[in-house]
């Protein structure tokens, strides 16, 4: 006799495990894309940057495969309750990972024009932001694979660290642009790249929310502190270099 935790059709477990593994591989690829994008920024290698951009197609295809697998599971297994949460979580998490891949590709796209102008010192600051984002994505992927709600919740909470780092980097770039107009073009590229990385962190928190709901059956109700202050911060106190005569 089966219990509530048993599946009448045991092959469902095998299919779900395979689906989870595919999503985790997809997520790891998206993180490697981000790391590769940061590497080409540091090396100022526009050809390598274009390869990173082109590789985003692989993540897109994987997301489509996951969507097809989810539809097939829904049609053939008609999952209920916790099983249904598992299937829908897979669909939503795959969509977030696809967006993470897009943002990594956007960083690589910006690396191409950035490599054509004189280097600026703040470019090195992108690596710290990317490290925070990559750590969050890897941690939440592990939480998803292990069905670990508490680890997912920790990722959800720790996104404030990336938000604070992004706000500080934003201020730094504005300072450089105000000090010398020649810095405006490269720093504008860096601003967009940093925002893409910050958005990767947001998608990691989306995944964390889905893992929490998948495991507990309850949504995360507590409001998450959002410390990206770039839209409302007062930057009037930043130094401004006087106009040249």
C-alpha positions in Angstrom: 0.0 0.0 0.0 1.3 3.5 -0.9 1.6 6.3 1.6 1.0 10.0 1.0 4.7 10.4 0.2 4.8 7.6 -2.3 3.9 8.0 -6.0 1.7 5.4 -7.7 3.8 5.9 -10.8 7.4 5.7 -9.6 8.7 6.9 -13.0 7.5 10.4 -12.0 10.3 10.6 -9.5 12.8 9.8 -12.1 11.4 12.4 -14.5 11.3 15.0 -11.9 14.9 14.3 -10.8 16.0 14.5 -14.4 14.2 17.8 -14.9 15.7 19.2 -11.7 19.2 18.2 -12.9 18.7 19.9 -16.2 17.6 23.1 -14.6 20.6 23.1 -12.2 22.9 22.5 -15.3 21.2 25.4 -17.0 21.7 27.6 -13.9 25.4 26.7 -13.7 25.8 27.6 -17.4 24.2 31.0 -16.7 26.7 31.6 -13.9 29.6 30.6 -16.1 28.3 33.0 -18.7 28.5 35.8 -16.1 32.0 34.9 -15.1 33.1 34.7 -18.7 31.6 38.2 -19.3 33.6 39.7 -16.4 36.7 37.9 -17.7 36.4 39.5 -21.1 35.9 42.9 -19.5 39.2 42.6 -17.7 41.0 41.3 -20.8 39.3 43.8 -23.1 38.8 41.0 -25.6 35.9 41.9 -27.9 36.0 38.6 -29.8 35.7 36.6 -26.6 32.9 38.9 -25.6 31.0 38.1 -28.8 31.4 34.4 -28.1 29.8 34.9 -24.7 26.9 36.7 -26.3 26.5 33.9 -28.9 26.5 31.2 -26.2 23.3 32.6 -24.7 21.4 30.7 -27.4 22.3 27.5 -25.6 20.5 28.7 -22.4 17.5 29.7 -24.4 17.3 26.3 -26.0 17.6 24.6 -22.6 14.7 26.8 -21.2 12.6 25.7 -24.2 13.4 22.1 -23.5 12.4 22.5 -19.8 9.1 24.1 -20.9 8.3 21.2 -23.1 9.2 18.7 -20.4 6.9 20.5 -18.0 4.0 20.4 -20.4 4.6 16.7 -21.0 4.6 16.0 -17.2 1.4 17.9 -16.8 -0.3 16.0 -19.6 0.9 12.5 -18.7 1.1 12.6 -14.9 -1.6 15.1 -13.9 0.4 15.9 -10.7 -1.4 17.2 -7.6 -0.5 19.1 -4.4 3.2 19.0 -3.7 3.9 17.3 -7.1 2.2 20.1 -8.9 4.3 22.7 -7.0 7.4 20.9 -8.1 6.4 21.1 -11.7 5.4 24.7 -11.7 8.5 25.7 -9.7 10.6 24.1 -12.4 8.9 26.2 -15.1 9.3 29.4 -13.1 12.9 28.8 -12.1 13.9 27.9 -15.7 12.4 31.3 -16.8 14.4 33.1 -14.2 17.6 31.3 -15.2 17.0 32.2 -18.8 16.8 35.9 -17.8 20.0 35.5 -15.8 21.7 34.3 -19.0 20.3 37.3 -20.9 21.7 39.7 -18.3 25.1 38.0 -18.5 25.0 38.3 -22.3 24.2 42.0 -21.9 27.3 42.5 -19.8 29.3 40.9 -22.5 27.7 43.1 -25.2 28.7 46.2 -23.2 32.2 44.8 -22.9 32.7 45.2 -26.7 32.4 49.0 -26.9 34.0 49.3 -23.5 37.1 47.7 -24.9 37.4 50.3 -27.6 37.8 53.3 -25.3 40.5 54.1 -22.8 40.4 51.9 -19.6 39.1 53.4 -16.4 39.9 52.3 -12.9 36.3 51.6 -11.7 36.0 48.7 -14.3 37.7 46.5 -11.7 34.7 47.0 -9.4 32.5 44.9 -11.6 34.2 41.7 -10.4 33.0 42.1 -6.8 29.4 42.6 -7.9 29.6 39.6 -10.2 31.0 37.4 -7.4 28.2 38.3 -5.1 25.6 37.6 -7.8 27.2 34.3 -8.9 27.4 33.2 -5.2 23.7 33.9 -4.8 22.7 32.0 -7.9 24.9 29.0 -7.0 23.5 28.9 -3.5 19.9 29.0 -4.6 20.5 26.3 -7.2 21.9 24.1 -4.4 18.8 24.9 -2.3 16.6 24.0 -5.3 18.4 20.7 -5.9 18.3 19.7 -2.2 14.8 21.1 -1.6 16.3 23.2 1.2 13.9 26.0 2.1 16.1 27.6 4.8 19.1 27.9 2.4 16.8 29.5 -0.2 15.6 31.9 2.5 19.2 32.9 3.3 19.8 33.8 -0.4 16.6 35.8 -0.4 17.8 37.8 2.7 21.4 38.2 1.5 20.4 40.0 -1.7 20.7 43.3 0.3 24.5 42.8 0.3 24.5 43.0 -3.5 22.1 46.0 -3.4 24.4 47.9 -1.1 27.5 47.0 -3.2 25.6 48.2 -6.4 24.6 51.5 -4.8 28.2 52.1 -3.7 29.5 51.3 -7.2 26.9 53.6 -8.7 28.1 56.5 -6.6 31.7 55.8 -7.5 31.0 55.8 -11.2 29.1 59.1 -10.9 32.0 60.6 -9.2 34.4 59.6 -12.0 32.0 61.1 -14.6 31.7 64.4 -12.7 35.5 64.7 -12.3 36.3 64.3 -16.0 33.9 64.3 -19.0 36.2 61.8 -20.7 35.1 59.2 -18.3 31.4 59.5 -19.2 31.3 57.0 -22.0 33.1 54.2 -20.3 31.4 54.8 -17.0 28.0 54.8 -18.7 28.7 51.3 -20.1 29.8 50.2 -16.6 26.6 51.6 -15.1 24.5 49.5 -17.4 26.7 46.4 -16.8 26.4 46.9 -13.0 22.6 47.2 -13.2 22.5 43.9 -15.2 24.4 42.2 -12.5 22.2 43.6 -9.8 19.2 42.3 -11.7 20.8 38.8 -11.7 20.6 39.0 -7.9 16.9 39.9 -8.1 16.3 36.8 -10.2 18.2 34.7 -7.7 15.7 35.9 -5.0 12.8 35.0 -7.3 14.2 31.5 -7.5 14.5 31.5 -3.7 10.9 32.5 -3.3 9.8 29.6 -5.7 12.0 27.1 -3.8 10.4 28.2 -0.5 6.9 27.8 -1.9 7.8 24.5 -3.5 9.0 23.0 -0.2 6.7 24.6 2.3 3.5 25.3 0.3 3.5 28.8 1.7 4.6 32.1 0.0 7.3 34.2 1.6 5.2 36.8 3.4 7.9 38.9 5.1 8.8 42.0 3.1 12.4 41.9 1.8 14.5 44.9 2.3 15.6 46.4 -1.0 18.7 48.5 -0.7 19.2 49.6 -4.2 19.0 53.4 -3.5 20.2 54.6 -6.9 16.7 55.8 -8.0 16.1 58.0 -4.9 19.5 58.8 -3.5 20.7 62.4 -3.2 24.0 62.7 -5.1 24.3 66.5 -4.7 27.2 66.1 -2.3 29.4 64.4 -4.8 32.5 66.4 -5.9 32.2 68.2 -9.2 35.3 69.3 -11.1 35.1 73.0 -12.1 34.7 73.8 -15.7 37.9 74.4 -17.6 38.4 77.9 -18.8 
